[in-house]
Amino acid sequence: MADLREGIGRRTFIKAVGTVGLGFALVGWSHDGRRTVVAALPGGDLDLDAVDKFVTPVLVPPVMPRAGIIRRRSGPPIDYYEISVRQFEQQVLPTGLPRTTVWGYGPVGSSPHNAPSLTIEARSGRPVRVRWVNDLVAPDGTYLPHLLPVDPTLHWANPPGGTEGRDSRPQHDVTPGPYTGPVPLVTHVHGAVGVGDESDGYAEAWFLPDATDIPDGYATVGTWYDFFAAKARRRFGATWQPGCSVSQYPNPERAGTKWYHDHTLGMTRLNVYAGPAGFYLLRGGPGDVVRDARTGERARLPGPAARAGDPVAERPRVREIPLAIQDRAFNADGSLFYPDTRAFFDGIVAPYLPATGPGDDEGHGDMPAGEGFSPIWNPEFFGNAIIVNGATWPYLEVEPVRYRLRLLNGCQSRFLILDFSAIPGVQVWQIGNDGGFLSAAVDLGAEAETRVLLAPAERADLIVDFADVPQGQHVLPNLGPDEPFGGGEPGEEFEPADPATTGQVMAF
């Protein structure tokens, strides 16, 4: 095996230098100063030149239908949902290219599962209760393996470890291949306030699907699952059954943009990349108001938003639109690409666990010096295609009026810098962020450039006025880098994203 010291130090390694083959080339310098091509960014064998841009209309996520309403002797009623994660095919790439197998949330026993998933509409002060179901099973009841390579050498859920070895870092006699067993899941509502620990999607409270072929000796639930199941029964009378959990969200906080996603120990990056995530929009409550800067009165925000049961044909009239922006990579058959070797990230090919060896030449690495490296896990990942609401480079047809765009950066590692300055005549105000409405609307056009910076998982609530925008197609660029973001100005402290791929988000 190659000497680990011939690998590239993390801090000297990443540099985007142009196009090679189907993607970027990452180059760096070894300890002796040799220039080395490390890996394509990101990989996958889909020729992006074959992917037409701005030919797919943006999907406005439908509203998640309730399973019922729980009425109580005292207190407000509870909106009750039964939501499952299922595997299905979706036209993520433009029509004419292969469909993509993904996972997504949707109502139990019903067909509208999507990635990103249906939107949960909630009211401040009115609780939401959800029975979350892991339905990653085939039609014959057997479990479905993961769509992506799972590294079993990490500190992770580890179902094969059984009750004693779950939620731990297992020991291996030889370097293992990817885990191919049943997939653990547990859902977290990102940004929710006042949630009991039994309902918060605790990473060690995962559960496997209720499949017919779970291997003997496997742990079917995480370390904290039974404890939280008992607590949910005491707190709000919910019974957890195999393959599911029940969570309750009191929603005491003010209005805001939240989202829900998987939270499984050591697998969140893979599970969310496969698709299961959706918006959780909370309305009402204290502070649910934006003041008109001219009058000081309550401002009238653009609407309507999508409503439960809206026909798809009527959605063009919707003017409050959640937009989940993510980066992905694809293979030519339409499947999602994700690296299956640590060498993809920085060229490290040895020593992999259980072997031992030195740390890298700068004393860095994902393991302490003297231990081997996990063979599959990558410290970070950047896709070479942008998807918005589950479609690559879509378009949104708008009228010359104001829209409310509720943005989510759903990327794993990528910071987004959305440059609305590229749309002539547009006006943009930010009215909210992760915590809800701002105390006053911020005119982003008051700065030299009308830009929105979003870290992974960050949200922004915008009013975008197209009244003075010329008729035609206008592309929204992303100036964030194709590498970790360290601050500064695009083109000065770092190179912006590739203007032909990840530097384009969508068209209006």
Secondary structure, 3 states (H helix, E strand, C coil): CCCHHHCCCHHHHCCEEEEECCEEEEEEECCCCCEEEEEEECCCCCCHHHCCCCCCECCCCCECCCCEEECCCCCCCEEEEEEEEEEEEECCCCCCCCCEEEEEEEECCCCCCECCEEEEEEECCCCEEEEEEECCECCCCCECCCCCCECCCCCECCHHHHHHHCCECCCCCCCCCCECCCCCECEEEECCCCCCHHHCCCCCCCECCCCCCCCCCCCCECCCHHHHHHHHHHHHCCCCCCCEEEEEECCCCCCEEEEEEECCCCCHHHHHHCCCEEEEEEECCCCCCCECCCCCCECCCCCCECCCCCCHHHHHHCCEEEEEEEEECECCCCCECCCCCCHHHHCCCCCECCCCCCCCCCCCCCCCCCCCECCCCCCCCCCCEEEECCEECCECCCCCCEEEEEEEECCCCCCEEEEHHHCCCCEEEEEEECCEEEEEEEEHHHCCCCEEEECCCCEEEEEEECCCCCCCCCEEEECCCCCCCCCCCECCCECCCCCCCCCEEEEC
